[in-house]
Amino acid sequence: MSRVQQEALSRTALGVFRLNGQFLAVAEKLAEPAGLTAAWWQVLGAVLPEPLPVAGIARVMGITRQSVQRIADLLVRDGLAVYAPNPAHRRAKLLAPTEAGRAAIARIGPGHAELAARLTAELGGPEAFEETVRVLERLSAALEAVEAEAGREG
């Protein structure tokens, strides 16, 4: 690997770490009025389209199953989600949002929309924002492919 490639990897990692911290801070602010944390919002958001098992949520979010399980249990305890039977796997129950959970997520909507509009303007418009998303998705897919290849080799 050349020095330029190493520097690019380091700058990318540091940029993503910083971006992660920035997104977590913003998410905490957006979620607070709804009585949620960023992590709770993330897990509830993952099951809005359809109920998922904890392992499936962890896979989608790229975090450990144990972390998701802890948050899921708290969401259920507070009436924001429920465990439902999973026809595909008797022991791995599905997590689904309750009406209270959906209402909490809906309360985040206005702040989320405002932030999206401000970021769109700061980035130079919808096309520039979409390109930013495509680059991040491409980077994630490339890293996943490199890790998968390394897993097959080692």
N, C-alpha and C positions, 0 to 999 in steps of 0.2 A: 504494500500500500504506500502510495506517495505521501509526502508531507502535506500536500494540498488536500488530498482525500482525507487524511487524518484530521486536519483542521476543520474541514467541512463537516465531518462526523461530529466532532466536538462542539462546533458552533450550533449544529442542528440539535444535538442533545440538550445543550444548555438553553437554547431557545424554546424547545418543547417543555423542558422542566419549568422555565419561567412562565410560559403560556399556561401550563397546568395550574400553577399557583394562582395566576391571575383569574383563570376561569373558576377555580374553586372559591376564591374570594368574592367574585361577582355572584356566583351561584348562591353562596351563603346569604348575601344581601337580598337577592331576589326571593329566596325561599322563606326567609324569616317572617315576613308578614303573613304567610300562609301557615305558620306554625311548624314548618319543616326545616330540616337541615339540607345541605346540598346532597349528602349521601342518600337521605330519605327520598328526595326528589328524584335522584338518579334511579333508584330501585323502583319507585312507583312509576316513573316514566317508562321504564323498560317493559312493564306489564300492562300499560294502557291499551295497546293494540290487541293483545291477547294474553291470557294467563300463561305463565312459564314456570318451570321448575327452578329452584334456586341455582342448580348447576348451569342451567341455560342462561339465566340472568348473568351469572358470573362470567360465562363465556362471552356474551355480547358486550359486557362492560369491561372485560379484560382485568378483572380483579379476582381475588380468591373466593371460593365457595363459602368459606367460613365467614368472611366479611359480609357477604350478601345474606347469609343465614341469620347473623346477628341483627342486621337491619330489618330483615323480613319479620323476625319475631317481634321486634319493637313496633313495626307498622301494624301487625296483627293485634298486639296488646292494646294499641291506641285506637283500634277500630278503623284504621285507614286502609287495611287490606285483610284478606281472609285466605286461608288455605282451602283448596278445593281438591277433590279426588282427581287423580291423573289416570285416565284410562290406559295410557301406555306403560305406566309403571306404578305398581301398587304403593310402594313406599315413598317415592319422590312426589310429594304433593305439589300442586300448582299454586302459585301465588297470584291472586287477582285483586285489583283495587275495589274498595267499597265505594258507595256513593260519596261518603265523607272524604275518601282519598281522591276521588275525581274532582270534588269541589275544591279541595286544597290545591291541587294542581291548577285548576282553573283560576284561582286567585293569583297565581304567578303570572298568568298570561299578559296582563297589561304591562308590567315591568319588563317582561321578556320581549314583548313587541317593541317597546321603546328602545331597549338596548340593541335589538336587531336593526332598527332603523338608524340609530346613531352609528353603529359599526358599518353598516352599508354605506352611509355617507362618508365616513372617515376613510374607508377603503377605496372610494371612488365610484361607487354604484353597484348595482346588482350583479353585473357581469364580473367585475373585479372580485366581489365576494364569492361568487360561484367558482371562480378560478382558484381562489385561496382554498376553498373546500376541496376541490379536485386535487390540488397539490398535497394537502394533508392526507387525503384518502390514498393517494398514490404512494406516499411515504410509508403509511401504515401497512399497505399491502406488500410493499417491497421488503420491509423489515420482517413481516410475517413469513414471506417466502424464504428469506435468508435464514431465519431461525428454523423453519421446517427442514430446509436442506441440511443445515448443521445437525439437526436432530437425527436425520437419516444416516448421516456420515458417522456420527459419534455414538 
